[in-house]
Amino acid sequence: MGAGAGELGTAGGAAGGGLGVDWLGQSGFRYLLPGGPTVCVDPYLSHASSRARSRPRLIPVPVAPTQLEAAIVVITHDHVDHFDEITLRPLADDPTRVFVGPSSCREHWLAMGLPAERFLRLDRGASLDLGGVRLTATHAEHGSGDHHDAIGVVIEAGGFRVYQVGDSEYVDAVVADATDLRPDLLTLPINGRMGNMDHDQAAALTAVVAPRVVVPNHYGLFADNTADPMAFVDACRERGVGARVVLMQVGQRFTLGPAAETGGGGRP
């Protein structure tokens, strides 16, 4: 399903009780979960990184923050292409929206002068139940200045489980949290630099996680920090990964049906 900025802004819903997935670029995703609130993770909808250094976006901002519909916004760590003040301030204008992330991100939120009660702490190993969706923080190995509390997140609602690895290297602690998680959908970085796993390590983690569908991310936004997603596709094939690999386009929605409709992989 194609979507322009206006369509991306409107959450809508996935047909037939499916899971709707919008890729916002980099590690930004929005998940339209049947029976639960819409969850957005790591939206980077500005040129903030370009202002800090000569680093222009390779693709336009897909939707203005003021047009993005999401009941819950999860921030996995305190880097500008994940915790983006220019994106988060207008999102915070909706008093019903809830923000979630590790302690370092909550500290940044408070430093912005935003209300403490609007940002819920979610550190590694903890879970939150919010309006019909369960969020569980997993280990992500990715430093942010003096902070080392980056998280991945498992999102569960409406019979679906999503595991977004977040920015991370391939280390034992990540593998331990991910082993046999068997989500319906896995999203993970493949850029292989700046503290992230490369395409082959991402394929190895995919084999460990055993999802129904895997979507690579963290490429295509900055010229100095991208990767060829086909290398990930090839690595998955070489490792005998059984998951379906989906290469998403920013501005298009992917819909995943219930497990009984698609078969293979996923949770028992």
N, C-alpha and C positions, 0 to 999 in steps of 0.2 A: 504494500500500500504506500503510495507516494504521499508526501506531506510537505507543504510549504510552511513558512513561519507561523501563519495563523493556525494551521492544522496541528502543528507541533505544540502550539500553545494550549490547545484544547485537549484535555485528557481523553474524553470520549470513553471508549471501552473496546475490548477485544471481542470479536464475534464468537458465539458458541461457548462461552465460558472459558475462553482461552486466555493466555498470558500475552499482553501486548508489550512490546519492547521498542523504545525510541532511543537511538544513539544520538547524543548531543555533541559528539566529538571528544577526542582524548579519552578520558575515563568517565565521562558523563553519560549516565543512562537514566531513563525514566521507565518504571515498571508499572503497568496497568494490571493490577491483580484482581481477579474475580472475587468478590466477596470481601474485599479489603480496600483500604485507602491507596491512592497512587503514591508511589515512593520514588523519589529522585535521588540519585547518588552522584556526588562530585560534579555539579553543574558548573562549567566554566563558560560563561556567556558574555565575554568582554574581550578587550585588548589589553588587559592589565599586564600580562607578561611582556607584551610588546613595548609598553611604556617604560618598564624597568630596564630593558636592554633592547638592542636592535634584533627583534625576534618577531617578525610579522606572522600573523596567522596565514596559513595556506588555503583556508576555506573561510567563508563568511560565518559570522555568528548566526546559528540556525534559527534562533527565536530570542526575542527580547526577554529579560528576566520578568518584566511586568506582565508578559503574556504567558508565562510558563505556569501551568496548573499542576500542583503537587501538594498533597496534604502533609507529607513528611519529607524532609530533606536531610540526607545523611552525608556527612563530610568525613572522609577516611583519614586525612592527615593535613597538616598545616603547610602546604605548598600552594602558591598562587593559582596554579591551574586546577586546584581542588578546593581550597578555601579562598575564594575570590570575593573580596569585599564589594567590588562593583556589582557582582551578581547577587550577593547575599543581602545587601541593604534593601533593595527594592523587594526582594522576596519576603523580607521581614516585615514589610508594611502590612501584610495580611495577618491579623492577630490570631487567626485560627491555625496557622501553619506551625508545625513543630519541627525543630532542628535537633539533630542528634550527631554525636561524634565523640572522639576520645578527649581526655582531659586537656591536652594542649590546644585543641580546637575550641573548647569551651573557654579557656583562658583568653584566646584571641577574640572570641565573641564578646566577652566582658570588657576587654580593652577597647572595643569599638563603641562602648556605651550602650549596648543592647541589653534587653531585660534578661536577667539570669534565668527566670522561670521558663523562657522560651527555648533554651538549649539544654537538652538532657544528656548527661554523661553516659557514654557507652565505651568502656574500656575492654581490652582483650578478655575473653572468657565470660563476659556479662551478657545478659539478654534483657530486652525490653518488650513488653506487649502493649501495642498502641492501636486501638481502634480496629481490632481484627487482624493485625499483622504482627508477627514476631520477628524481632531483629536480634541477631546474635553476632557478637564481634569475635573475629578470629585473628590469629597472629599474622601480621604483615611485617616483613623485614625491610624497612625503608626509613632512613633518618630524615629529620626535619630540623636543621639547626641543632639546638641543644636537646631536642625532644626525640624520643625513640619509642613512641607509643602508637605508630600507624596501625590501622586495623584493616582487615577485610570484613565483609559483612554477609551473613546468611539471612535471606529474607524469605519468610514463609507465610502464605495466606492462600485461601481459596483452593487448597489442594496442590499448590505449586511450591517448589523450593528453588530459590535463586542463590547462587554463590558468586559474589563479586569479590575477587581476590584483592582488589586495590593495588596500588603500586607496591611491588615487592620483589626482592631477590628470591632465588630458589634455595631455601635453606631447610634444615630438618624440622624446625618448629612449624613452618608453613605446611610442609608435607604431613606432619603429624596431625594438624588440625583438619587437613583436607582429605585424608585417606578414607576411601569408601563413603564419602559424603553423599555421593550419587544424587546430585540435584537435577532438576529438569533443565536448568540453564546455568552455564558457567561462563563468566567473562573474566579475562585476564590479560595483562600487558605482554607485549612481545618485542618491545623496542631494544632491549638488551644493553641499555646504558642508563646513566644517571640513577642507579639504584634499582633497576628493574631486570627481571629475567629476560633472556633472549628467546627466540622462536623455538629452539630445540628444548630448552628447559620448560617453556610453557607447554609444549607437547607432552613432555614427561609428566608434568603436574596434571595435565588433562587425563592422562592414563590412570593416575592415582585417584583422581576425583570421580571418574566414571560418570560423567553427565550424559543426559540425552542429547543436548545441543551445546556447542561451545562457540563463543563469539570472541575473537581477539580484539584488543583495543590498544590504546596509547600509541597510535601511529597516525600519520597523515595531517597533523596540525602544525608542527614546526619542522622546518627543513633540517635543523640540527639534531632532531630527536625523533626520527621516524624509522620505519622498517617496512619490508615487503611482506604483506600478509600471506602471499603465496608460499613463502618459505615456511611459514607455520603450517599451512595446509600440507605441504610435502612432508614435513617432520611428523605430523600426525599419521600420515599414510605409512611412512617408514616404520613407525612404532606400533602400527596395528591398532591405533585408537579407533574404537567403535563409534564414538560420538559423531553426530552430524556437525560439520564445520560450516558456520554461516558467516560470510563476510558482509557486514552491514554497510549501508551508505548513510551518512548523516542526512537527515531529512526524510528518511523512509522508515516505516514501521514494520517490524517483524512480529508475526503472531504465531505463538506456539500453542498447539492444541493440548488437551489433557492426555496423559500418558496412554490411556486405553485407546485413543484414536490414532496415535502415532507409532506406538510400539517401540521396543528396543531400548536398551540403556536405562538410565534413570533409576529411581528408587524401586525397591521391590514392593 
